[in-house]
């Protein structure tokens, strides 16, 4: 998934990313929140689904 907007994690179980970053290993946790591996390749966490495009 490619980030459409910047996102700053608000909880410890979330990831932050910048517009244009690629998030991999996507898991569809719910309709609104997905889990994935941040572009640094080290951090796995939740993020809002509407901030990315598959």
N, C-alpha and C positions, 0 to 999 in steps of 0.2 A: 504494500500500500504506500502511496505517496502522500505526504502531508500537504494539505491545502492551506493551512494556517499554522502559525506558531502556537504551541500549547505548553504551558507551565504546569507541572504536576502540583496538585493541591494536597495529595495524600501520599504516604510512604509507598503504597502499592501501585502508584501511577508512574508513567514515564513522561518526560518532557521531550519536545522536538521542535525543530524550526521548519518553516515552510520549505518544501522541496525535499526534506529528509525522507528516506525510505525505511519503512517499518516492515519487518519480515516475521515469519512464523506466526501468522495471525490465527487467533482462536476467537470464535464468535461467542463471547460470554453471555451477551444479551443483545437486544436490538440496538440499544444506545451505547453500550460499552464493549469494546473489544480488547483483547490482550495481544501483545506482540513484543518482538525484540527490537529495541531502539537501534538506530543507525550506528551506534558505537559498538554494537555486537556483544555487549556485556549486560545490559539492563533489560529485564523483562518486566512488563507491567501493563496496567490498564490505561486506556485512553478513550476519549469520546469518538464514536464511529463517524460522526458528521464532520470531523476535522481531517479526514483522509479520503482518498479515492483509490479504489482497487484497480 
